[in-house]
Amino acid sequence: MTVNQKFQRSDCGFTLAEMLVAMTLISLSASIAYITYQKNSSDAHLDRTSKQIIRFLRSARIHAVLTQTDQLISINLKERRFTSTVKADVVLVPEELQMRITAADGQTSKNSTSADNEVGIRFFAVGGSTGATIVIGSQQTWNRVSVDWITAKVSFEAVSNEN
């Protein structure tokens, strides 16, 4: 057996270069898939949280009109949660989402320990509200939930930035 016969390339295998190219393509595909998954996951949290807040606010509005009693939604900014004076439900805003709320002053619950960390939206029995605008989002995706102060209508809008 000569040296040339011993080191000839066989037809039943891959070269090191072919294996490196294949591994590079697989790792590149995996990293692109991970980035896409992360973005979709963040958008899914935003959409789910926005829908929960809208349902929560609309439920309070309906309850106020049907029972002819004012309803207060308390929003604790520090704990990132929405609570109601009537329902035991709680809406939690995930940590990865930023949140900004503009609401009327003096609408916090009476047992609030820190008025600076709590904001309230009151739905009146006659159909109005104190009004509010809630903007939540992350990176380039933002949603605005608005409560009209005259009609108490809860509306939703996707916005290009937080302003």
Secondary structure, 3 states (H helix, E strand, C coil): CCHHHHCCCCCCCCCHHHHHHHHHHHHHHHHHHHHHHHHHHHHHHHHHHHHHHHHHHHHHHHHHHHHCCCEEEEEECCCCEEEECCCCCEEECCCCCEEEEEECCCCCCCCCCCHHHEEEEEECCCCCECCEEEEEEECCEEEEEEECCCCCCEEEEEECCCC
